[in-house]
Amino acid sequence: MSYPEPRYFGDEGETSAYFRPAGQAPDIAYPNGGNAGYLATGATTNGQFGLYQWNMSGARSGPDPHFHRTISESFYILTGTIRIYNGAKWVDHTPGDFVHVPEGGVHGFRNESGEPASMLLMFHPGAPREDYFEGLLTIGELTDDERKAFFAEHDNFWIEE
């Protein structure tokens, strides 16, 4: 593998860093007490990746097994214990554990510990996952057909365990 083709052609470089302070409030909060911070969206990274801090309350939460056709997803556990489905079985992961799931890889994640847990989620390329995360707040108000269309639009394909 080699380096990709250049994307910047200037001679001097430029001032273009993006900063999000540690104390910034979460971007979205869920009724179960969990929340997410949009650390770097596809919009802020020119579509290269999306990075989110996912904070789970002690309540059981997280998606069932699914896959994506257009994006890979990576998980880095910050605090607590998060159970990740690797396509064959659910495995508990703790701080410092890293899991990468390429396009088409079956996965899911849950907090079943009863204690708060936090992780970083990274998507590559930087699809607009914010619309998906925010749409989950009203998913129960959709008809079955609308829910199917929502998941298809956001590259989520559910499977049976």
C-alpha positions in Angstrom: 0.0 0.0 0.0 1.2 3.5 -0.8 0.2 7.0 0.3 -3.0 8.3 -1.4 -2.8 11.0 -4.1 -2.2 14.5 -2.7 -5.3 16.5 -1.7 -3.5 19.7 -0.8 -1.3 21.5 -3.4 -0.2 24.7 -1.6 3.5 25.4 -0.8 3.1 27.1 2.6 0.5 25.0 4.4 -2.6 26.7 6.0 -4.2 27.4 9.3 -7.1 25.0 9.2 -7.2 23.0 12.4 -10.6 22.2 14.0 -10.9 22.3 17.8 -13.6 21.0 20.1 -13.1 21.7 23.8 -13.3 18.9 26.3 -16.0 20.7 28.3 -18.4 21.1 25.4 -21.9 19.7 26.1 -23.0 16.5 24.3 -24.7 17.1 20.9 -27.5 14.7 21.6 -29.1 13.2 24.7 -31.3 10.1 24.8 -34.2 9.4 27.1 -32.3 6.5 28.8 -29.6 8.9 30.1 -27.0 8.2 27.3 -25.6 10.9 25.1 -23.2 11.5 22.2 -20.7 14.1 21.3 -19.9 14.8 17.7 -16.2 15.1 17.9 -15.5 15.2 14.2 -18.2 14.8 11.6 -17.9 14.1 7.9 -18.6 17.8 7.4 -15.6 18.8 9.5 -13.2 16.2 8.0 -14.2 16.7 4.4 -15.8 13.3 4.4 -12.7 11.4 5.5 -14.1 10.1 8.8 -16.6 10.7 11.6 -15.6 10.4 15.2 -18.1 10.4 18.0 -18.0 9.9 21.8 -20.8 7.6 22.8 -21.7 7.7 26.5 -24.0 5.0 27.8 -25.9 5.1 31.1 -26.2 2.0 33.2 -29.5 1.1 31.4 -29.3 -1.6 28.8 -28.8 0.0 25.4 -27.2 -0.4 22.0 -28.0 -1.7 18.6 -28.6 -5.4 17.7 -26.4 -7.1 15.0 -26.3 -5.3 11.7 -23.9 -4.4 8.9 -23.1 -1.4 6.7 -22.4 -1.5 3.0 -20.7 1.8 2.6 -18.8 2.5 5.9 -16.4 0.8 8.3 -16.9 1.3 12.0 -14.3 1.2 14.8 -14.8 1.2 18.6 -12.4 2.3 21.3 -13.5 1.7 24.8 -12.9 4.6 27.2 -14.7 3.5 30.4 -16.8 0.7 31.7 -17.6 -2.6 29.9 -19.2 -2.6 26.4 -20.3 -5.8 24.8 -19.6 -6.0 21.0 -21.0 -8.5 18.6 -18.2 -9.7 16.3 -20.4 -11.5 13.8 -20.2 -14.8 15.8 -20.6 -14.0 19.5 -20.9 -11.1 22.0 -17.6 -10.2 23.7 -17.1 -7.9 26.7 -14.6 -5.1 26.0 -13.0 -2.8 28.6 -11.0 0.4 28.6 -8.2 0.4 26.0 -9.8 -2.3 23.8 -10.2 -1.5 20.1 -12.4 -3.2 17.6 -12.5 -2.5 13.8 -15.4 -3.7 11.6 -14.9 -3.3 7.8 -17.7 -2.7 5.4 -20.1 -5.7 5.4 -18.9 -6.9 8.8 -21.7 -7.9 11.1 -21.6 -6.2 14.5 -23.6 -4.7 17.3 -22.8 -3.2 20.7 -24.5 -3.0 24.1 -24.1 -1.9 27.6 -25.5 -4.7 29.7 -23.2 -4.1 32.7 -25.7 -1.9 34.7 -22.9 0.7 35.0 -22.1 3.7 32.8 -19.7 3.1 29.9 -18.2 5.3 27.2 -16.4 4.7 23.9 -15.3 6.4 20.7 -17.0 5.4 17.5 -15.3 6.1 14.2 -16.9 5.8 10.8 -14.9 5.8 7.6 -15.6 7.5 5.3 -17.4 10.3 7.1 -21.1 9.6 6.3 -23.6 11.9 8.0 -24.3 9.7 11.0 -25.6 12.6 13.0 -28.9 12.4 11.0 -29.1 8.7 12.0 -28.3 9.3 15.7 -30.9 12.1 15.8 -33.5 10.1 13.9 -33.3 7.4 16.6 -35.1 9.8 19.0 -38.3 9.5 17.0 -37.9 6.0 15.4 -40.9 4.8 17.4 -43.2 7.3 15.7 -42.5 5.8 12.2 -44.5 3.2 10.4 -42.9 -0.1 9.5 -42.3 1.1 5.9 -40.9 4.5 7.1 -38.6 2.7 9.6 -37.3 0.4 6.8 -36.6 3.4 4.6 -34.9 5.2 7.4 -32.5 2.3 8.1 -31.8 1.8 4.3 -31.1 5.5 3.9 -28.6 5.3 6.8 -26.9 2.1 5.6 -28.1 -0.1 8.5 -29.0 -3.6 7.5 -30.3 -5.7 10.5 -29.6 -9.4 10.8 -30.9 -12.2 13.0 -28.4 -13.6 15.6 
